Amino acid sequence: MPDNEEPDLAGGPNALCFTCGGLRKLSEPRIYVVQATEDMQTGMTMAEWRTCPQCGGKGHLSGLHPPA
């Protein structure tokens, strides 16, 4: 187990991660510009997924952590 990771409490209270809501990932919208023809350019937004920084991709937090 890495040093920076806190151990899970087997019988203790666990809290659902309030940042990702238990989904383990967050969506980051990015804008892309697509050139359809030489005269026309259009932009669209696409989502990229990244691991939740709060829970580290576990979906829950060990113990009780009220959102602050």
ZAMAR-861052 format. One record per residue: residue number from 1; x, y, z of N, C-alpha, C, O in turn. Coordinates in nm, 4 decimals, decimal comma, m for minus. Atoms other than C-alpha are relative to their C-alpha. Layout:
<pts>
NUM  X  Y  Z  X  Y  Z  X  Y  Z  X  Y  Z
...
</pts>
This chain:
<pts>
1  0,0855  m0,1169  0,0000  0,0000  0,0000  0,0000  0,0905  0,1236  0,0000  0,1845  0,1303  0,0792
2  m0,0801  m0,1228  0,0020  0,1443  0,3433  m0,0882  m0,0130  0,0763  0,1312  m0,1131  0,0642  0,2017
3  m0,0019  m0,0738  m0,1259  0,2353  0,5717  0,2005  m0,1066  0,1074  0,0080  m0,1560  0,1367  0,1169
4  0,0955  m0,1105  m0,0027  m0,0042  0,8501  0,0966  m0,1451  m0,0463  0,0024  m0,2352  0,0367  0,0138
5  0,1373  0,0508  0,0028  m0,3113  0,6233  0,0857  m0,0403  m0,0451  0,1398  0,0322  m0,1210  0,2041
6  0,0465  0,0405  m0,1314  m0,5128  0,5838  0,4037  m0,0722  m0,1333  m0,0109  m0,1400  m0,1568  m0,1109
7  0,0640  0,1316  0,0082  m0,6373  0,2310  0,4828  m0,1517  0,0122  0,0111  m0,2033  0,1018  0,0779
8  0,1453  0,0035  m0,0103  m1,0048  0,1479  0,4374  m0,0395  m0,0598  0,1344  0,0215  m0,1562  0,1807
9  0,0511  0,0533  m0,1252  m1,1960  0,0916  0,7583  m0,1041  m0,1059  m0,0332  m0,2089  m0,0749  m0,0898
10  0,0872  0,1105  0,0394  m1,3589  m0,2485  0,7204  m0,1398  0,0140  0,0602  m0,2391  0,0043  m0,0118
11  0,1306  m0,0077  m0,0627  m1,6380  m0,2042  0,9739  m0,0430  0,1416  0,0313  m0,1537  0,1642  0,0802
12  0,0277  m0,1385  m0,0362  m1,6222  0,1708  1,0136  m0,0895  0,0696  m0,1001  m0,1213  0,0142  m0,2053
13  0,0850  m0,0757  0,0928  m1,8366  0,4358  0,8529  0,0804  0,0506  m0,1194  0,1907  0,1028  m0,1032
14  m0,0599  m0,0528  0,1219  m1,7503  0,5241  0,4957  m0,0964  0,1008  m0,0602  m0,2180  0,0874  m0,0470
15  0,0814  m0,1038  0,0616  m1,8737  0,8284  0,3086  0,0134  m0,0089  m0,1514  0,1228  m0,0298  m0,2039
16  m0,0020  m0,0081  0,1452  m1,9693  0,8435  m0,0571  0,0760  0,1258  m0,0390  0,0548  0,2309  0,0213
17  m0,0784  m0,1159  0,0425  m1,7283  1,0774  m0,2363  m0,0957  0,1081  m0,0504  m0,1746  0,0847  m0,1419
18  0,0917  m0,1078  0,0365  m1,9076  1,4104  m0,2631  0,0459  0,0748  m0,1241  m0,0309  0,1535  m0,1795
19  m0,0487  m0,0669  0,1207  m1,6902  1,5302  m0,5532  m0,0499  m0,0705  m0,1260  m0,1010  m0,0057  m0,2173
20  0,0415  0,0751  0,1193  m1,7668  1,2524  m0,8035  m0,1334  m0,0711  0,0197  m0,1887  m0,1250  m0,0762
21  0,1271  0,0664  m0,0264  m2,0801  1,1137  m0,6352  0,0082  m0,1509  m0,0102  m0,0938  m0,2161  m0,0321
22  m0,0177  0,1447  0,0082  m1,9362  0,7607  m0,6383  0,0291  m0,0509  m0,1401  0,0463  m0,1714  m0,1583
23  m0,0250  0,0426  0,1382  m1,8761  0,7546  m1,0160  0,1475  m0,0279  m0,0276  0,1805  m0,0899  m0,1287
24  m0,1447  0,0222  0,0064  m1,4952  0,7491  m0,9621  0,0698  0,0849  m0,1050  0,1928  0,0863  m0,1102
25  m0,0601  m0,0833  0,1045  m1,4394  0,9876  m1,2547  m0,0747  0,1320  m0,0100  m0,1914  0,1415  0,0282
26  0,0595  m0,1305  0,0240  m1,5051  1,3524  m1,3405  0,0100  0,0323  m0,1479  0,1067  m0,0055  m0,2141
27  0,0017  m0,0408  0,1397  m1,5952  1,4944  m1,6788  0,0596  0,1399  m0,0123  0,0218  0,2312  0,0610
28  m0,0578  m0,1313  0,0290  m1,3845  1,7811  m1,8133  m0,0346  0,0366  m0,1432  0,0148  m0,0261  m0,2369
29  0,0343  m0,0388  0,1369  m1,5384  1,9579  m2,1113  0,1171  0,0670  m0,0696  0,1879  0,1477  m0,0094
30  m0,1038  m0,0595  0,0836  m1,2974  2,0519  m2,3880  m0,0661  0,0485  m0,1280  m0,1602  m0,0134  m0,1776
31  0,0542  m0,0504  0,1261  m1,3683  2,2616  m2,6951  0,0968  m0,0357  m0,1128  0,2182  m0,0198  m0,0994
32  m0,0775  0,0362  0,1169  m1,2478  2,1426  m3,0326  m0,0518  0,0779  m0,1198  m0,1724  0,0987  m0,1331
33  0,0375  m0,0687  0,1232  m1,2482  2,3316  m3,3614  0,0260  m0,0964  m0,1150  0,1366  m0,1475  m0,1323
34  m0,0085  0,0931  0,1121  m1,3180  2,1190  m3,6657  m0,0205  0,0788  m0,1282  m0,1167  0,1548  m0,1398
35  0,0144  m0,0676  0,1291  m1,2633  2,2477  m4,0191  m0,0683  m0,0957  m0,0958  m0,0068  m0,1900  m0,1456
36  0,0780  0,0871  0,0867  m1,5394  2,0904  m4,2275  0,0356  0,0213  m0,1476  0,0528  m0,0750  m0,2223
37  m0,0423  m0,0336  0,1362  m1,4508  2,2710  m4,5522  0,1004  0,1140  0,0103  0,1341  0,1575  0,1204
38  m0,0945  m0,1115  m0,0018  m1,2090  2,5442  m4,6524  m0,0663  0,1292  0,0480  0,0013  0,2157  0,1037
39  0,0715  m0,1224  m0,0359  m1,4778  2,8100  m4,5892  m0,0647  m0,0046  0,1382  m0,0952  0,0998  0,1958
40  0,0781  0,0103  m0,1234  m1,6412  2,6773  m4,2752  0,0785  m0,0730  0,1092  0,1370  m0,1788  0,0858
41  m0,0540  0,0660  m0,1184  m1,5089  2,5971  m3,9286  m0,1096  m0,0041  0,1049  m0,1885  0,0896  0,1169
42  0,1014  0,0127  m0,1038  m1,7247  2,4741  m3,6456  0,0664  m0,0474  0,1287  0,1678  m0,1170  0,1253
43  m0,0527  0,0429  m0,1283  m1,6624  2,4214  m3,2774  m0,0983  m0,0921  0,0690  m0,2195  m0,0773  0,0535
44  0,0870  0,0882  m0,0761  m1,7967  2,1476  m3,0572  0,0674  m0,0317  0,1325  0,1897  m0,0255  0,1450
45  m0,0511  0,0331  m0,1323  m1,7587  2,0494  m2,6957  m0,0083  m0,1502  0,0193  m0,1123  m0,2117  m0,0042
46  m0,0047  0,1432  m0,0296  m1,6530  1,6987  m2,6045  0,0507  m0,0160  0,1430  0,1252  0,0683  0,1930
47  m0,0415  0,0231  m0,1388  m1,6006  1,5534  m2,2587  0,1145  m0,1006  0,0040  0,1143  m0,2010  m0,0672
48  m0,1074  0,0942  m0,0287  m1,2831  1,3879  m2,1426  m0,0132  m0,0389  0,1469  m0,0483  0,0447  0,2301
49  0,0135  0,0488  m0,1364  m1,2824  1,1761  m1,8274  0,1350  m0,0038  0,0677  0,2355  m0,0384  0,0056
50  m0,1215  0,0122  m0,0803  m1,0232  1,1961  m1,5505  m0,0373  m0,0581  0,1356  m0,1523  m0,0480  0,1785
51  0,0224  0,0607  m0,1304  m0,9871  1,0174  m1,2182  m0,0289  0,1084  0,1036  0,0330  0,2147  0,1019
52  0,0378  m0,0957  m0,1040  m1,1460  1,1947  m0,9225  0,1183  0,0252  0,0934  0,1753  m0,0698  0,1470
53  m0,1135  m0,0277  m0,0867  m0,8763  1,3743  m0,7222  m0,0320  m0,0146  0,1489  0,0589  m0,0325  0,2300
54  0,0375  0,0065  m0,1412  m1,0729  1,3608  m0,3956  0,0118  m0,1418  0,0546  0,0720  m0,1627  0,1599
55  0,0002  0,1381  m0,0499  m1,1176  0,9840  m0,3609  0,1055  m0,0867  m0,0669  0,1247  m0,2013  m0,0263
56  m0,1027  0,0788  0,0687  m0,8405  0,8700  m0,5979  m0,0564  m0,1117  m0,0845  0,0144  m0,2083  m0,1129
57  0,0615  0,1014  0,0851  m1,0834  0,6669  m0,8086  m0,0656  m0,1135  0,0770  m0,1032  m0,2142  0,0171
58  0,0653  0,1042  m0,0796  m1,2291  0,4632  m0,5195  m0,1512  0,0170  0,0046  m0,2235  m0,0820  0,0164
59  0,1437  m0,0257  m0,0055  m1,5730  0,6279  m0,5184  m0,0526  0,0229  0,1395  m0,1682  0,0619  0,1563
60  0,0404  m0,0237  m0,1380  m1,5829  0,6510  m0,1393  0,1192  0,0507  0,0789  0,2338  0,0368  0,0360
61  m0,1026  m0,0502  m0,0904  m1,3882  0,8099  0,1440  m0,0087  m0,0785  0,1305  m0,1180  m0,1054  0,1802
62  m0,0022  0,0724  m0,1265  m1,2798  0,6228  0,4559  m0,0356  0,0947  0,1132  0,0174  0,2056  0,1213
63  0,0435  m0,0841  m0,1104  m1,4476  0,7584  0,7658  m0,1018  0,1016  m0,0466  m0,1523  0,0933  m0,1586
64  0,0958  m0,1050  0,0329  m1,6748  1,0592  0,7704  0,0751  0,1275  m0,0314  0,1497  0,1779  0,0525
65  m0,0623  m0,1246  0,0451  m1,5561  1,3637  0,5751  m0,1091  0,0939  m0,0446  m0,1555  0,0816  m0,1580
66  0,1038  m0,0915  0,0454  m1,8131  1,6429  0,5679  0,0535  0,0924  m0,1092  0,1683  0,1361  m0,1009
67  m0,0464  m0,0924  0,1043  m1,7932  1,8584  0,2529  0,0261  0,1382  0,0586  m0,0592  0,1949  0,1269
68  m0,0348  m0,1314  m0,0545  m1,6156  2,1805  0,3392  0,0294  0,0985  m0,1113  0,0606  0,2145  m0,0844
</pts>
